[in-house]
Amino acid sequence: TRGPADRAAFVYTSGGSPFDQDACNFTCLPLTYRFGPNPEDCATCPSNPCDAGFYRGPCTDTSGGDCIPCTNGSCAVGQYRAACHGRLDSYCTPCTSAPANAAYLTPGAPEDQDNCGWECLLGFGLVGGACAPCNLSLTPGAGYYVPHSDNCSWECAGDYYRAPPARCVPCSTSPCAVGYYRGACARDA
């Protein structure tokens, strides 16, 4: 015969009869798990912390929530791995270290640090840790900002050359006088 204390940890779900309760199926109550074949074999799920590098798995009817190694490995570009703790495994989460007008280039390194590599977007330059708009007014088609440059570097397109103060001027296409020739148009002349 089982007493009220035994019934607090489990519930009969089917089978048996009032005279043969041992033939019944049972399930452990929430926050308890089954460690043996009998209804008395339900125990409270452990709540003690796991060692560093482990997290406690879920406590279910048939599992007491074992300590499981944390997931390791690099995340996608622009993400780092948040630490596992308690009942949570580690997971990839967005980096937050880049300023506005920047794009991430790498995942966190080491993998569990919010320090993803980044660069300013095209048309923005690094000024005091922020990506500020470049203040050049380049004529569309004549000049362009250099990709992957944090200092607003710019160049002139193929049929233009660089002229002071900061502009791109079309290369001359007029004919030369007899006996003269025109050299190549240099972008940074």
ChimeraX attribute file (.defattr): number of C-alpha atoms within 10 A of each C-alpha:
attribute: neighborCount
match mode: 1-to-1
recipient: residues
	/A:1	5
	/A:2	9
	/A:3	7
	/A:4	7
	/A:5	9
	/A:6	14
	/A:7	15
	/A:8	12
	/A:9	21
	/A:10	23
	/A:11	15
	/A:12	15
	/A:13	10
	/A:14	12
	/A:15	13
	/A:16	13
	/A:17	10
	/A:18	8
	/A:19	7
	/A:20	9
	/A:21	16
	/A:22	15
	/A:23	11
	/A:24	16
	/A:25	15
	/A:26	19
	/A:27	19
	/A:28	24
	/A:29	18
	/A:30	13
	/A:31	17
	/A:32	23
	/A:33	24
	/A:34	25
	/A:35	16
	/A:36	11
	/A:37	10
	/A:38	13
	/A:39	23
	/A:40	17
	/A:41	15
	/A:42	25
	/A:43	19
	/A:44	15
	/A:45	19
	/A:46	14
	/A:47	13
	/A:48	8
	/A:49	13
	/A:50	17
	/A:51	12
	/A:52	10
	/A:53	16
	/A:54	22
	/A:55	24
	/A:56	24
	/A:57	18
	/A:58	16
	/A:59	20
	/A:60	17
	/A:61	20
	/A:62	14
	/A:63	14
	/A:64	22
	/A:65	18
	/A:66	16
	/A:67	17
	/A:68	16
	/A:69	17
	/A:70	17
	/A:71	15
	/A:72	15
	/A:73	13
	/A:74	17
	/A:75	19
	/A:76	15
	/A:77	17
	/A:78	23
	/A:79	25
	/A:80	28
	/A:81	25
	/A:82	17
	/A:83	19
	/A:84	19
	/A:85	17
	/A:86	14
	/A:87	19
	/A:88	15
	/A:89	19
	/A:90	21
	/A:91	17
	/A:92	19
	/A:93	16
	/A:94	17
	/A:95	20
	/A:96	13
	/A:97	15
	/A:98	20
	/A:99	15
	/A:100	11
	/A:101	17
	/A:102	19
	/A:103	17
	/A:104	20
	/A:105	13
	/A:106	18
	/A:107	25
	/A:108	26
	/A:109	16
	/A:110	13
	/A:111	19
	/A:112	21
	/A:113	15
	/A:114	21
	/A:115	20
	/A:116	23
	/A:117	17
	/A:118	18
	/A:119	20
	/A:120	25
	/A:121	21
	/A:122	21
	/A:123	22
	/A:124	22
	/A:125	23
	/A:126	20
	/A:127	12
	/A:128	7
	/A:129	9
	/A:130	15
	/A:131	22
	/A:132	21
	/A:133	16
	/A:134	18
	/A:135	10
	/A:136	14
	/A:137	10
	/A:138	16
	/A:139	12
	/A:140	8
	/A:141	12
	/A:142	18
	/A:143	22
	/A:144	20
	/A:145	18
	/A:146	15
	/A:147	14
	/A:148	13
	/A:149	17
	/A:150	19
	/A:151	17
	/A:152	22
	/A:153	17
	/A:154	20
	/A:155	19
	/A:156	24
	/A:157	17
	/A:158	14
	/A:159	18
	/A:160	22
	/A:161	21
	/A:162	22
	/A:163	14
	/A:164	8
	/A:165	6
	/A:166	12
	/A:167	18
	/A:168	24
	/A:169	18
	/A:170	16
	/A:171	15
	/A:172	12
	/A:173	9
	/A:174	7
	/A:175	9
	/A:176	9
	/A:177	8
	/A:178	6
	/A:179	5
	/A:180	8
	/A:181	9
	/A:182	11
	/A:183	6
	/A:184	9
	/A:185	16
	/A:186	13
	/A:187	19
	/A:188	11
	/A:189	9
